Amino acid sequence: MTSAHTHGKRTLAAAAGLSIAALVLAGCSAGGTSDGDAAAGGPIVIGTTDKITTLDPAGSYDNGSFSVQTQVFPFLMNSAYGSADVAPDIASKAEFTSPTEYTVTLKPDLKWANGNDLTASDVKFSFDRQLAIKADNGPSSLLYNLESTKVVDDLTVVFTLKQADDQIFPQILSSPAGPIVDEDVFSADAITPDKDIVDGKAFAGQYELASYDFNNLLSYEAYEGYQGLLGPAKTDVVNVKYYADASNLKLDVQEGGIDVAWRSLSATDIDDLRGNDKVQVVDGPGGEIRYIVFNFDTQPFGATTADADPAKALAVRAATADVVNRAELADQVYKGTYTPLYSYVPDGLTGATESLKGLYGDGEGGPDVDKARATLDAAGVSTPVALNLQYNTDHYGPGSSDEYALIKDQLESSGLFTVDLQSTEYVQYVKDRTADVYPLYQLGWFPDYSDADNYLTPFFLTENFIKNHYSDTEVNDLILQQAVTPDKAERTALIEQIQDKVADQLPTLPLLQGAQVAITGTNISGAEDTLDASFKFRYGALSKG
């Protein structure tokens, strides 16, 4: 493998040498740091329990990493505050110039924070490396329809697509597969270390990273060279503090130690804070889903087990779906901040169905133990079935422990299952789950764009992000077909058909759908502007005082 080129780098800003304590104190101060409204209220401190896996867009496909990438990397397409629709960002124009060619024209005189020119060559490099690296935990599966990327001149790039009339490609350019990176800093064929990216000042979003203490404290400074759709950041300096414990996050935001708490407080804490006049609870539209993944190789009777049997494996998945009580999870664990989810596309998006409701349980959304028992008996499965179920405590919020304890109780109370429940920290979890370590495991999904496709393509194409060895040729072809179907009614029918077919096979078991919630100090504005259906939390919308 070749290492990243390093020419064109500059040294870090002086702020990089600040201690963590100094940054936090600076973030909590009220004084401005420069002229104009942007800094009038001073720096903002944001707290989160999310975790970064890597800054490199080719190596991560998780909310914690994308939250950073959204701030510091440029995109060809983006969504304005308050909108789910994509429009040119650092591009001046983006359009189909033939059914299989999408041509993007960049704005002139774009620069990286290190002084390098940002040109069409960087754009080609960014997409070529996504496909070349094809990281297990990366977003390259979103680029399934990209045949090639060609540079016409410094400002013009042409994407050639495999299938014509792609309805999704402009949105994919705004997704985790879409950040543009500096070809003079990033490796063409390997994940680039975070330190190289930060030292190389390879940023051209609303912000650049002035200092970087991995999953501890990040300091952002507004990038004056940003020419994108969102306009200049409203606050010059934003510090993000990472918490291991959501209870400490709650304590700090309610006592004014930080300005914003963004992901993830418990439902009980959010409910408590709604009655606290020191903070504002800001709600946004929900696209998050929570679900269980079945590994088709290692689940009971899976393809690589000693007693492999596809019919018995399906019966185990179906019986699990019969027993799980979503309403109980939503009410007892999440106090209504999540709602039961009975299909693969969440409620509110075009094409959403409730395919699972009629197939499993009592047919009305509730559990049915007798039905589960009959399903297992019919397949010749002896009970109780031993399930190894893995979940994560530090990425999907503090409710995960209670959620999976209740799922274990539901399954075992049926008398049909015994559950070995284990948890792993997220940085290890993302490696283990794609290495077939977990037969059944928890995942959540934070959408890349507001379209049903984003709940189908990454999950159920043969080459998918889940990597649970699920593959169905008919489903694969239907997903590819819906993405290139211009007629809205016809496309909606295909999306519904896909959900029905996947529901019969249960590669994943959807459980819950949740809203976006941010807690802010009473002197913070702008959270309501960025808590939109683009599902990106943009720090540049926030201001203090």
RODO-2510 file (C-alpha; in nm, 4 decimals, decimal comma):
residues 545
     n   res          X          Y          Z
     1     m     0,0000     0,0000     0,0000
     2     t     0,1163     0,3512    -0,0693
     3     s     0,1131     0,6060     0,2102
     4     a    -0,0622     0,9405     0,1836
     5     h     0,1272     1,2176     0,0097
     6     t     0,2169     1,5011     0,2457
     7     h     0,3156     1,7917     0,0240
     8     g     0,1155     2,1088     0,0680
     9     k     0,0706     2,0644     0,4437
    10     r     0,0904     2,3481     0,6898
    11     t     0,1417     2,3364     1,0643
    12     l    -0,1540     2,3278     1,2981
    13     a    -0,3032     2,6468     1,4286
    14     a    -0,1820     2,7614     1,7683
    15     a    -0,5059     2,6362     1,9216
    16     a    -0,3880     2,2823     1,8615
    17     g    -0,1501     2,3186     2,1520
    18     l    -0,4200     2,4151     2,4016
    19     s    -0,4844     2,1756     2,6835
    20     i    -0,8249     2,0101     2,7182
    21     a    -0,8955     2,2153     3,0305
    22     a    -0,8164     2,5388     2,8505
    23     l    -1,0448     2,4466     2,5618
    24     v    -1,3343     2,3639     2,7910
    25     l    -1,2865     2,6886     2,9828
    26     a    -1,2732     2,8801     2,6551
    27     g    -1,5904     2,7058     2,5425
    28     c    -1,7766     2,8042     2,8580
    29     s    -1,6712     3,1682     2,8515
    30     a    -1,9153     3,4327     2,7373
    31     g    -1,6788     3,6726     2,5701
    32     g    -1,6476     3,7084     2,1940
    33     t    -1,3232     3,6416     2,0157
    34     s    -1,3543     3,8506     1,7018
    35     d    -1,5604     4,1146     1,5308
    36     g    -1,9102     4,0561     1,3983
    37     d    -2,2143     3,8571     1,4941
    38     a    -2,0575     3,5174     1,4318
    39     a    -1,8576     3,5311     1,7540
    40     a    -2,0781     3,7687     1,9524
    41     g    -2,1826     3,5022     2,2019
    42     g    -1,8441     3,3320     2,2239
    43     p    -1,7512     2,9677     2,1709
    44     i    -2,0072     2,6905     2,2077
    45     v    -1,9404     2,3600     2,3860
    46     i    -2,1311     2,0530     2,2650
    47     g    -2,1418     1,7258     2,4594
    48     t    -2,2048     1,3806     2,3136
    49     t    -2,1730     1,0125     2,3987
    50     d    -2,1242     0,9262     2,0300
    51     k    -1,7909     0,7756     1,9319
    52     i    -1,5673     0,8407     1,6314
    53     t    -1,4244     0,5343     1,4594
    54     t    -1,2139     0,7230     1,2010
    55     l    -1,2133     1,0653     1,0360
    56     d    -1,1517     0,9054     0,6964
    57     p    -1,4857     0,8926     0,5085
    58     a    -1,3787     0,5700     0,3364
    59     g    -1,3388     0,3882     0,6666
    60     s    -1,6457     0,4822     0,8680
    61     y    -2,0199     0,4494     0,8304
    62     d    -2,1459     0,5547     1,1714
    63     n    -2,3158     0,8566     1,3180
    64     g    -2,0290     0,9591     1,5450
    65     s    -1,7759     0,9780     1,2632
    66     f    -2,0165     1,1345     1,0139
    67     s    -2,1047     1,4063     1,2671
    68     v    -1,7424     1,5235     1,2409
    69     q    -1,7158     1,4739     0,8650
    70     t    -2,0322     1,6798     0,8118
    71     q    -1,8648     1,9819     0,9706
    72     v    -1,5176     1,9659     0,8128
    73     f    -1,5396     1,8103     0,4659
    74     p    -1,7017     1,9641     0,1578
    75     f    -1,9810     1,7936    -0,0352
    76     l    -2,0932     1,8317    -0,3940
    77     m    -2,4562     1,8217    -0,2811
    78     n    -2,6086     1,9119     0,0533
    79     s    -2,9361     2,0093     0,2201
    80     a    -3,0073     2,3627     0,3318
    81     y    -3,1107     2,4099     0,6941
    82     g    -3,4690     2,2963     0,7427
    83     s    -3,4797     2,0909     0,4244
    84     a    -3,4367     1,7278     0,3207
    85     d    -3,3933     1,8183    -0,0469
    86     v    -3,0420     1,8246    -0,1876
    87     a    -2,8943     2,1134    -0,3838
    88     p    -2,5421     2,2034    -0,5035
    89     d    -2,3056     2,2715    -0,2129
    90     i    -1,9496     2,3460    -0,3289
    91     a    -2,0824     2,2840    -0,6797
    92     s    -2,2288     2,5664    -0,8856
    93     k    -2,4298     2,3225    -1,0956
    94     a    -2,5169     1,9505    -1,0910
    95     e    -2,7373     1,7823    -1,3499
    96     f    -2,7953     1,4767    -1,5653
    97     t    -2,6427     1,5486    -1,9042
    98     s    -2,7520     1,2063    -2,0304
    99     p    -2,9508     0,9228    -1,8667
   100     t    -2,6267     0,7678    -1,7388
   101     e    -2,4084     1,0789    -1,6937
   102     y    -2,4304     1,3172    -1,3990
   103     t    -2,2162     1,6268    -1,4545
   104     v    -2,1032     1,8465    -1,1669
   105     t    -1,9433     2,1889    -1,2049
   106     l    -1,7462     2,3187    -0,9072
   107     k    -1,7407     2,6784    -0,7887
   108     p    -1,4187     2,8519    -0,8920
   109     d    -1,1236     2,9229    -0,6627
   110     l    -1,2022     2,6606    -0,3989
   111     k    -0,9231     2,5943    -0,1492
   112     w    -0,8450     2,3434     0,1233
   113     a    -0,7568     2,4866     0,4646
   114     n    -0,3932     2,3905     0,3968
   115     g    -0,3848     2,6172     0,0916
   116     n    -0,4106     2,3433    -0,1723
   117     d    -0,6479     2,3988    -0,4629
   118     l    -0,9716     2,1987    -0,4416
   119     t    -1,0429     2,0789    -0,7947
   120     a    -1,2257     1,8123    -0,9944
   121     s    -0,9168     1,5942    -0,9507
   122     d    -0,9900     1,5767    -0,5752
   123     v    -1,3495     1,4808    -0,6538
   124     k    -1,2467     1,1910    -0,8778
   125     f    -0,9868     1,0837    -0,6226
   126     s    -1,2467     1,0813    -0,3420
   127     f    -1,4888     0,8481    -0,5183
   128     d    -1,2202     0,6285    -0,6754
   129     r    -1,0671     0,5602    -0,3333
   130     q    -1,4050     0,4748    -0,1769
   131     l    -1,4460     0,1984    -0,4353
   132     a    -1,0809     0,0905    -0,4188
   133     i    -1,0654     0,0649    -0,0385
   134     k    -1,4147    -0,0831     0,0005
   135     a    -1,3726    -0,0943     0,3784
   136     d    -1,5860    -0,3370     0,5780
   137     n    -1,7171    -0,0514     0,7904
   138     g    -1,7172     0,2059     0,5123
   139     p    -2,0016     0,3433     0,2969
   140     s    -1,8825     0,2225    -0,0448
   141     s    -2,1966     0,0066    -0,0828
   142     l    -2,3883     0,3297    -0,1483
   143     l    -2,1884     0,3724    -0,4702
   144     y    -2,3221     0,0496    -0,6230
   145     n    -2,4408     0,2327    -0,9374
   146     l    -2,1207     0,4304    -0,9998
   147     e    -1,9310     0,2997    -1,3027
   148     s    -1,6588     0,5647    -1,3266
   149     t    -1,5648     0,9243    -1,2446
   150     k    -1,3972     1,1395    -1,5094
   151     v    -1,2271     1,4788    -1,4870
   152     v    -1,3164     1,7087    -1,7779
   153     d    -1,1280     2,0124    -1,6477
   154     d    -1,0397     2,1637    -1,3084
   155     l    -1,4012     2,2571    -1,2406
   156     t    -1,5925     1,9767    -1,4143
   157     v    -1,6398     1,6109    -1,3308
   158     v    -1,8677     1,3526    -1,4946
   159     f    -2,0051     1,0513    -1,3062
   160     t    -2,0976     0,7639    -1,5377
   161     l    -2,3637     0,5388    -1,3878
   162     k    -2,4270     0,1711    -1,4587
   163     q    -2,8040     0,2109    -1,4794
   164     a    -2,9886     0,5056    -1,6321
   165     d    -3,2368     0,7393    -1,4600
   166     d    -3,0893     0,7020    -1,1103
   167     q    -3,3317     0,8762    -0,8735
   168     i    -3,0962     0,8474    -0,5770
   169     f    -2,7492     0,9483    -0,6972
   170     p    -2,7765     1,3228    -0,6167
   171     q    -2,8692     1,2297    -0,2594
   172     i    -2,5821     0,9815    -0,2347
   173     l    -2,3465     1,2711    -0,3093
   174     s    -2,4669     1,4254     0,0202
   175     s    -2,4301     1,0995     0,2149
   176     p    -2,1363     0,9414     0,4068
   177     a    -2,0040     0,8246     0,0686
   178     g    -1,9951     1,1853    -0,0527
   179     p    -1,7300     1,3854     0,1399
   180     i    -1,4592     1,5249    -0,0877
   181     v    -1,1040     1,4761     0,0411
   182     d    -0,7648     1,6278    -0,0428
   183     e    -0,5690     1,3961    -0,2731
   184     d    -0,2421     1,5429    -0,1423
   185     v    -0,3164     1,4265     0,2135
   186     f    -0,5238     1,1081     0,1817
   187     s    -0,4031     0,7673     0,0651
   188     a    -0,5519     0,6398    -0,2608
   189     d    -0,5828     0,2799    -0,1403
   190     a    -0,5746     0,2726     0,2405
   191     i    -0,7517     0,4337     0,5356
   192     t    -0,5606     0,7510     0,6259
   193     p    -0,4801     0,7934     0,9970
   194     d    -0,6678     1,0681     1,1808
   195     k    -0,3414     1,2405     1,2765
   196     d    -0,2366     1,2726     0,9112
   197     i    -0,5722     1,4311     0,8241
   198     v    -0,5594     1,6807     1,1113
   199     d    -0,1904     1,7640     1,0649
   200     g    -0,2531     1,8025     0,6917
   201     k    -0,5387     2,0495     0,7504
   202     a    -0,7350     1,8591     0,4856
   203     f    -1,0597     2,0446     0,5554
   204     a    -1,2912     2,2652     0,3490
   205     g    -1,6295     2,2473     0,5202
   206     q    -1,7862     2,5128     0,7426
   207     y    -1,5226     2,4240     1,0031
   208     e    -1,1694     2,2956     1,0274
   209     l    -1,0326     2,0962     1,3207
   210     a    -0,7905     2,3063     1,5236
   211     s    -0,7172     2,0276     1,7715
   212     y    -0,8108     1,6633     1,7967
   213     d    -0,8070     1,4448     2,1061
   214     f    -0,9727     1,1234     1,9848
   215     n    -1,3121     1,0649     2,1493
   216     n    -1,2204     1,3093     2,4251
   217     l    -1,2221     1,6684     2,2991
   218     l    -1,2313     1,8253     1,9521
   219     s    -1,1930     2,1951     1,8807
   220     y    -1,3399     2,3402     1,5608
   221     e    -1,2659     2,6796     1,4068
   222     a    -1,4800     2,8331     1,1321
   223     y    -1,3141     2,7923     0,7907
   224     e    -1,3140     3,1229     0,6092
   225     g    -1,2654     2,9575     0,2700
   226     y    -1,5954     2,7678     0,2774
   227     q    -1,8125     2,8658    -0,0207
   228     g    -2,0920     2,6136     0,0235
   229     l    -2,4702     2,6098     0,0435
   230     l    -2,4866     2,6574     0,4217
   231     g    -2,3024     2,9897     0,4310
   232     p    -2,0565     3,0981     0,7021
   233     a    -2,0796     2,9298     1,0411
   234     k    -2,2665     3,1449     1,2931
   235     t    -2,0133     3,0652     1,5667
   236     d    -1,6372     3,0884     1,5166
   237     v    -1,5280     2,8280     1,7722
   238     v    -1,7075     2,5067     1,8684
   239     n    -1,5634     2,2557     2,1151
   240     v    -1,7069     1,9045     2,1343
   241     k    -1,6615     1,7050     2,4535
   242     y    -1,7071     1,3266     2,4480
   243     y    -1,8695     1,1513     2,7431
   244     a    -1,8483     0,7880     2,8503
   245     d    -2,1559     0,8251     3,0710
   246     a    -2,4823     0,9869     2,9606
   247     s    -2,5678     1,0783     3,3216
   248     n    -2,2638     1,3087     3,3321
   249     l    -2,3737     1,4588     2,9991
   250     k    -2,7152     1,5350     3,1490
   251     l    -2,5602     1,6862     3,4628
   252     d    -2,3306     1,9149     3,2634
   253     v    -2,6007     2,0496     3,0315
   254     q    -2,8490     2,1181     3,3105
   255     e    -2,5835     2,2919     3,5212
   256     g    -2,4532     2,5005     3,2292
   257     g    -2,1171     2,3219     3,2055
   258     i    -2,1836     2,2705     2,8344
   259     d    -2,4140     2,4527     2,5933
   260     v    -2,5613     2,1624     2,3962
   261     a    -2,6190     1,7911     2,4626
   262     w    -2,6522     1,6036     2,1359
   263     r    -2,6827     1,2239     2,1503
   264     s    -2,7629     1,0341     2,3553
   265     l    -2,9490     1,0953     2,6775
   266     s    -3,1842     0,8392     2,8228
   267     a    -3,5572     0,8797     2,7695
   268     t    -3,5972     0,9327     3,1448
   269     d    -3,3382     1,2129     3,1423
   270     i    -3,5003     1,3834     2,8438
   271     d    -3,8398     1,3620     3,0125
   272     d    -3,6926     1,5117     3,3306
   273     l    -3,5205     1,7960     3,1424
   274     r    -3,8464     1,8991     2,9737
   275     g    -3,9488     2,0391     3,3112
   276     n    -3,6211     2,2262     3,3701
   277     d    -3,6359     2,5984     3,2930
   278     k    -3,2547     2,6188     3,2638
   279     v    -3,2562     2,4290     2,9328
   280     q    -3,4487     2,3927     2,6078
   281     v    -3,5489     2,0512     2,4718
   282     v    -3,5547     2,0726     2,0929
   283     d    -3,7264     1,7941     1,8963
   284     g    -3,6721     1,7101     1,5304
   285     p    -3,8225     1,4633     1,2816
   286     g    -3,7331     1,0987     1,3376
   287     g    -3,5510     0,8753     1,0943
   288     e    -3,3498     0,6659     1,3391
   289     i    -3,4346     0,2967     1,3641
   290     r    -3,3204     0,0209     1,6030
   291     y    -3,3093    -0,3434     1,4983
   292     i    -3,1583    -0,6873     1,5503
   293     v    -2,9349    -0,8434     1,2833
   294     f    -2,9279    -1,2187     1,2203
   295     n    -2,5977    -1,3505     1,0861
   296     f    -2,7079    -1,6079     0,8262
   297     d    -2,3837    -1,8024     0,8730
   298     t    -2,3566    -1,8208     1,2532
   299     q    -2,7131    -1,7883     1,3892
   300     p    -2,8739    -2,1139     1,5107
   301     f    -2,8844    -2,3527     1,2105
   302     g    -2,6896    -2,0964     1,0056
   303     a    -2,4921    -2,1914     0,6947
   304     t    -2,1578    -2,2483     0,8719
   305     t    -2,2932    -2,4205     1,1855
   306     a    -2,2622    -2,7946     1,2415
   307     d    -2,6387    -2,8450     1,2064
   308     a    -2,6958    -2,6019     0,9188
   309     d    -3,0567    -2,5997     0,7979
   310     p    -3,2063    -2,2973     0,6150
   311     a    -3,5673    -2,3879     0,7062
   312     k    -3,4858    -2,4239     1,0746
   313     a    -3,2803    -2,1011     1,0675
   314     l    -3,5793    -1,9143     0,9226
   315     a    -3,8079    -2,0666     1,1858
   316     v    -3,5803    -1,9342     1,4617
   317     r    -3,5895    -1,5851     1,3085
   318     a    -3,9679    -1,5995     1,2663
   319     a    -4,0260    -1,7228     1,6213
   320     t    -3,8079    -1,4401     1,7533
   321     a    -4,0254    -1,1950     1,5594
   322     d    -4,3388    -1,3601     1,7016
   323     v    -4,2239    -1,3135     2,0617
   324     v    -4,0692    -0,9638     2,0690
   325     n    -4,3017    -0,7002     2,2158
   326     r    -4,2153    -0,3659     2,0555
   327     a    -4,4813    -0,1635     2,2385
   328     e    -4,3367    -0,2762     2,5711
   329     l    -3,9877    -0,1675     2,4603
   330     a    -4,1160     0,1719     2,3435
   331     d    -4,3168     0,2430     2,6593
   332     q    -4,1089     0,0897     2,9369
   333     v    -3,7595     0,1714     2,8135
   334     y    -3,8047     0,4793     2,5963
   335     k    -4,1101     0,6535     2,7459
   336     g    -4,2546     0,7076     2,3999
   337     t    -3,9434     0,8774     2,2537
   338     y    -3,9351     0,5718     2,0249
   339     t    -4,2372     0,4085     1,8629
   340     p    -4,2866     0,0477     1,7442
   341     l    -4,1556    -0,0214     1,3922
   342     y    -4,3174    -0,2975     1,1893
   343     s    -4,1317    -0,2718     0,8604
   344     y    -3,8024    -0,1839     0,7002
   345     v    -3,8843     0,1699     0,5861
   346     p    -3,9877     0,3921     0,8777
   347     d    -4,3257     0,5575     0,9008
   348     g    -4,3465     0,8933     0,7232
   349     l    -4,1396     0,8063     0,4175
   350     t    -4,3009     0,7337     0,0806
   351     g    -4,3424     0,3595     0,0364
   352     a    -4,3388     0,2703     0,4067
   353     t    -4,5514    -0,0327     0,4932
   354     e    -4,6149    -0,2427     0,8028
   355     s    -4,5180    -0,5696     0,6368
   356     l    -4,4104    -0,7367     0,9613
   357     k    -4,7265    -0,6619     1,1583
   358     g    -4,9510    -0,9089     0,9772
   359     l    -4,6857    -1,1786     0,9353
   360     y    -4,5627    -1,2176     1,2925
   361     g    -4,6995    -1,2156     1,6448
   362     d    -5,0732    -1,1687     1,6908
   363     g    -5,1176    -0,9911     1,3568
   364     e    -5,1846    -0,6587     1,5303
   365     g    -4,8315    -0,5754     1,6419
   366     g    -4,8340    -0,7709     1,9680
   367     p    -4,6497    -1,0931     2,0570
   368     d    -4,7889    -1,4449     2,0192
   369     v    -4,5954    -1,7196     2,1984
   370     d    -4,8256    -1,9994     2,0741
   371     k    -4,7603    -1,8960     1,7144
   372     a    -4,3850    -1,8931     1,7782
   373     r    -4,4016    -2,2412     1,9313
   374     a    -4,6001    -2,3725     1,6341
   375     t    -4,3462    -2,2232     1,3922
   376     l    -4,0557    -2,3960     1,5666
   377     d    -4,2447    -2,7262     1,5994
   378     a    -4,3367    -2,7269     1,2306
   379     a    -3,9692    -2,6876     1,1374
   380     g    -3,8587    -2,9615     1,3794
   381     v    -3,6660    -2,7222     1,6041
   382     s    -3,6163    -2,8430     1,9626
   383     t    -3,6702    -2,5871     2,2379
   384     p    -3,5397    -2,3952     2,4140
   385     v    -3,3229    -2,2516     2,1345
   386     a    -2,9939    -2,1055     2,2587
   387     l    -2,9396    -1,7504     2,1277
   388     n    -2,6145    -1,5549     2,1589
   389     l    -2,7233    -1,1896     2,1460
   390     q    -2,4775    -0,8988     2,1457
   391     y    -2,5492    -0,5327     2,2094
   392     n    -2,3574    -0,2087     2,2569
   393     t    -2,3658     0,0303     2,5514
   394     d    -2,1760     0,3380     2,4333
   395     h    -2,3088     0,4110     2,0831
   396     y    -2,6848     0,3635     2,0806
   397     g    -2,7544     0,5401     2,4076
   398     p    -2,7920     0,4391     2,7718
   399     g    -3,1310     0,2802     2,7042
   400     s    -2,9623    -0,0082     2,5199
   401     s    -2,8915    -0,2022     2,8402
   402     d    -3,2541    -0,1816     2,9521
   403     e    -3,3776    -0,2488     2,5972
   404     y    -3,1789    -0,5688     2,5548
   405     a    -3,2430    -0,6861     2,9104
   406     l    -3,6143    -0,6590     2,8309
   407     i    -3,5713    -0,8372     2,4944
   408     k    -3,3876    -1,1189     2,6762
   409     d    -3,6727    -1,1367     2,9288
   410     q    -3,9363    -1,1423     2,6546
   411     l    -3,7614    -1,4235     2,4684
   412     e    -3,6870    -1,6342     2,7758
   413     s    -4,0320    -1,5840     2,9314
   414     s    -4,1769    -1,7550     2,6257
   415     g    -4,0025    -2,0765     2,7293
   416     l    -3,8772    -2,1113     2,3715
   417     f    -3,5350    -1,9474     2,4045
   418     t    -3,2386    -1,9135     2,6348
   419     v    -3,0399    -1,5951     2,5726
   420     d    -2,6703    -1,5355     2,6400
   421     l    -2,6647    -1,1543     2,6422
   422     q    -2,3273    -0,9815     2,6070
   423     s    -2,2105    -0,6224     2,5439
   424     t    -1,9006    -0,4801     2,3766
   425     e    -1,7661    -0,1250     2,3397
   426     y    -1,8407     0,0237     2,0003
   427     v    -1,4877     0,0645     1,8612
   428     q    -1,4409    -0,3142     1,9005
   429     y    -1,8052    -0,3883     1,8169
   430     v    -1,7808    -0,2547     1,4609
   431     k    -1,4837    -0,4831     1,3932
   432     d    -1,6379    -0,7936     1,5487
   433     r    -1,9774    -0,7720     1,3805
   434     t    -1,8304    -0,7901     1,0281
   435     a    -1,5994    -1,0760     1,1306
   436     d    -1,8907    -1,3106     1,2087
   437     v    -1,8298    -1,2900     1,5845
   438     y    -2,1951    -1,2207     1,6706
   439     p    -2,4777    -1,4600     1,5647
   440     l    -2,7439    -1,2014     1,6617
   441     y    -2,6671    -0,8407     1,7423
   442     q    -2,7994    -0,4899     1,7868
   443     l    -2,7641    -0,2165     1,5287
   444     g    -2,9191     0,1246     1,4835
   445     w    -2,9489     0,3311     1,1691
   446     f    -2,9233     0,7047     1,1225
   447     p    -3,0294     0,7839     0,7668
   448     d    -2,7958     0,9293     0,5088
   449     y    -3,0823     1,0899     0,3133
   450     s    -3,4611     1,1074     0,3370
   451     d    -3,5679     0,8353     0,0986
   452     a    -3,6898     0,4770     0,1400
   453     d    -3,3916     0,3630    -0,0665
   454     n    -3,1590     0,4425     0,2249
   455     y    -3,3321     0,1768     0,4345
   456     l    -3,3080    -0,0845     0,1573
   457     t    -2,9894    -0,0464    -0,0470
   458     p    -2,7313    -0,0519     0,2382
   459     f    -2,9088    -0,3431     0,4066
   460     f    -3,0322    -0,5857     0,1434
   461     l    -2,8257    -0,5635    -0,1732
   462     t    -2,6038    -0,8701    -0,2086
   463     e    -2,3049    -0,6394    -0,1467
   464     n    -2,4388    -0,4672     0,1638
   465     f    -2,3180    -0,2813     0,4701
   466     i    -2,4645    -0,5302     0,7171
   467     k    -2,2437    -0,8148     0,5869
   468     n    -2,4626    -1,0797     0,7496
   469     h    -2,4455    -1,3110     0,4441
   470     y    -2,8008    -1,2382     0,3371
   471     s    -2,8416    -1,2484    -0,0399
   472     d    -3,1546    -1,2755    -0,2521
   473     t    -3,1298    -1,2189    -0,6265
   474     e    -3,4904    -1,1051    -0,6648
   475     v    -3,4661    -0,8548    -0,3798
   476     n    -3,1311    -0,7331    -0,5112
   477     d    -3,2768    -0,6716    -0,8573
   478     l    -3,5904    -0,5006    -0,7239
   479     i    -3,3775    -0,2602    -0,5178
   480     l    -3,1724    -0,1713    -0,8241
   481     q    -3,4943    -0,1288    -1,0246
   482     q    -3,6696     0,1064    -0,7801
   483     a    -3,3670     0,3340    -0,7728
   484     v    -3,3954     0,4008    -1,1479
   485     t    -3,7758     0,4178    -1,1784
   486     p    -3,8848     0,7782    -1,2533
   487     d    -4,2598     0,7143    -1,2195
   488     k    -4,3404     0,7821    -0,8520
   489     a    -4,6364     0,5440    -0,8224
   490     e    -4,4461     0,2629    -0,9908
   491     r    -4,1430     0,3228    -0,7710
   492     t    -4,3569     0,3261    -0,4544
   493     a    -4,5104    -0,0084    -0,5511
   494     l    -4,1621    -0,1574    -0,5941
   495     i    -4,0537    -0,0265    -0,2518
   496     e    -4,3596    -0,1886    -0,0943
   497     q    -4,2908    -0,5170    -0,2752
   498     i    -3,9293    -0,5220    -0,1522
   499     q    -4,0420    -0,4795     0,2090
   500     d    -4,2890    -0,7673     0,1764
   501     k    -4,0238    -1,0000     0,0357
   502     v    -3,7641    -0,9079     0,2957
   503     a    -4,0229    -0,9471     0,5734
   504     d    -4,0705    -1,3096     0,4644
   505     q    -3,6958    -1,3731     0,5071
   506     l    -3,6115    -1,1604     0,8160
   507     p    -3,2418    -1,0811     0,7640
   508     t    -3,2999    -0,8119     1,0260
   509     l    -3,5765    -0,7582     1,2801
   510     p    -3,6859    -0,3917     1,2992
   511     l    -3,7902    -0,2875     1,6483
   512     l    -3,8227     0,0870     1,7013
   513     q    -3,8274     0,4252     1,5280
   514     g    -3,7034     0,7353     1,7128
   515     a    -3,6982     1,1141     1,6922
   516     q    -3,4018     1,3537     1,7090
   517     v    -3,3622     1,5415     2,0383
   518     a    -3,1103     1,8088     2,1399
   519     i    -3,0860     1,9773     2,4808
   520     t    -2,9506     2,3329     2,4771
   521     g    -2,8967     2,6205     2,7158
   522     t    -3,1642     2,8895     2,7017
   523     n    -2,9140     3,1266     2,5361
   524     i    -2,8481     2,8907     2,2405
   525     s    -3,0371     2,9316     1,9135
   526     g    -3,0289     2,7466     1,5835
   527     a    -3,0785     2,3868     1,6983
   528     e    -3,4303     2,3913     1,5591
   529     d    -3,2879     2,4958     1,2200
   530     t    -3,0548     2,1978     1,1870
   531     l    -3,2771     1,9302     1,3454
   532     d    -3,4381     1,8647     1,0098
   533     a    -3,5139     1,5738     0,7815
   534     s    -3,1607     1,5789     0,6367
   535     f    -3,0666     1,4134     0,9699
   536     k    -2,7395     1,6079     0,9872
   537     f    -2,6607     1,8138     1,2973
   538     r    -2,4641     2,1098     1,1576
   539     y    -2,2763     2,3075     1,4219
   540     g    -2,2662     2,6107     1,1939
   541     a    -2,6376     2,6749     1,2586
   542     l    -2,5813     2,7287     1,6312
   543     s    -2,5204     3,0612     1,8025
   544     k    -2,4989     3,1796     2,1626
   545     g    -2,6647     3,4737     2,3327
***
